[in-house]
Amino acid sequence: MASYTAPLRDMRFVLYELMEGDRLTDLPGYEEFTRDLIDPILEEAGKIAAEVLHPLNRSGDEEGCTLENGVVRTPTGFPEAYALFREGGWTALSCDPDYGGQGAPHMVDTLISEMICSANLSFGMYPGLSHGAYAALRHHGTHELKDTFLPKLVDGTWSGTMCLTEPQCGTDLGLLRTKADPQDDGSYRLTGTKIFISAGEHDLTENIVHLVLARLPDAPKGIKGISLFVVPKYVPDDNGGVGARNGVQCASIEHKMGIKASSTCVLNFDDATGWLVGAPHKGMRAMFTMMNAARLAVGVQGLGLAEASYQGAVEYARERVQGRALTGAKAPDKAADPILVHPDVRRMLLTQRATVEGCRALAAWVARALDEQTRHPDPVQRQEAEDFVALMTPIVKALLTDMGFETTNHGVQVFGGHGYIREHGMEQYVRDARIAQIYEGTNGIQALDLVGRKLPANAGRSLRFFFHPVSAYIEAKMEVDALAPFVMPLAKAFTRLQQATAQVARTGMANPDEAGAAASDYLRLFGLTALAYLWTRMAEVALPHVGTDDPDGFYAAKVATARFFMERMLPQSGALFSQVMAGGESMMAFDDAAF
């Protein structure tokens, strides 16, 4: 059975050495978050992930959730684990202290989220959805709604969901039919059906707070007529506790490929009492607050599963003996050599490692910008950080989940037939990872969002906050001999990205199908270039320590992994560039009848 240990050494490298996490204390509200506070939090999170959550991962997958008489039961051990998780304050970690939260930085919360996803993604879905509901209510709810729901969401006694999808509409939310009728007391009665609702019904909390998209009677057609409502499973009583049962019921749960211990529900709303969140017909604005946070979180899901798969693959490659090294026996005292000696196994392991460590740096970079967006005293800095986060959100969601799925598949391949069976737990990572490429907007939708919205937004203003620092860095480091193996490949990839950006903008304005045809390849090219920039910076940080201050070889391994990324993974940018520049005629001109 696979095991998991939180990669605290690399997390600290990213947090403190790469992203200068010690400077978080300069941001208002983060003054107390020094290393002396952060390090014990990370260590304790690692223990809970490894000792409490991970042991329930396989059993939860095998048992799954059950539905009886409208009540969903989570797998054995989940209620007890959630109670421990909640009592430890983990649901409140990054929440506003005004509502009982601890106010931790986004960077710290991102690293802890990775641990939870590595250890038990299904479990992590429950508090993860609650945090999304918390974010939407905090930003768009009235003071009364905030006071009623936020303290309970923060302390974890209540949980949350986001209810968007209906049988006839997924990505195209303009087609939704759920109705909301206003009542004399200021509330609304909602009627309709929502599907694919993660954590829509379960036995972990005393109440579930649904954030529901619906239409008012006078709503315009399409997405301009959508409003957002908060609809609890139990209507709060006069004291803010659990009151009468509301008109929302779980009709069924989905039987899925993965994340089987996460309840995915069909919910029927039948004259359910709810309250408007934000302005009428402006529900998409409020929902995107939740969706954007969720998209970053889903990217971290891909990263977390990739890390878990890598750990399992490395352990197996050290222990499994098969064949001899091509250059002669490396373990002559054994019947065969460990498979770690074989070039193709090393290729897969290093691809996993370079993916995981690069994606961790990318997630932390965007989380650092989130901290600046919410806490920096300078409004100009806050706006620049917001633009950067908006630009990078679809990239983080799509790149980390695509690469996460690829990485978990490498883990199975390292195990061979033993990876394909349940015993070692590697195949579960593949099944669990697959959904992350689909929900919260498929990765194809993320690519369209990047080229169709984020690139042209505000006359391309957001691009400056990636292109300018990367360009300046390349120019500043071009003459540093020690960095040449990293800066030169980065410079080539960056040039391709610049040219591809101009191509997408030019052809997309004339024919939107051209931008759509290029979108997924362009996003991948952008993501690889971002990873190349971060790997160059990581090599720059690590190089001075190699051989002088590196007793465990950590920095030497970091530089060696950076070299592998540049030589064996970044060259994909050349093919992606060619695909973008080829245009979309070969796919769009194909006869529909020939499919």
PyMOL commands that set and color helices and strands:
alter all, ss='L'
color gray80, all
select helices_A, chain A and resi 8-18+21-26+35-63+78-87+90-92+97-99+106-140+143-155+173-175+222-225+283-319+339-341+343-375+379-415+417-420+422-424+426-437+443-454+457-477+481-510+512-545+554-569+572-582+585-588+592-594
alter helices_A, ss='H'
color red, helices_A
select strands_A, chain A and resi 66-68+71-73+158-163+179-182+188-198+207-214+227-232+234-236+242-245+248-253+264-277
alter strands_A, ss='S'
color yellow, strands_A
deselect
rebuild
show_as cartoon
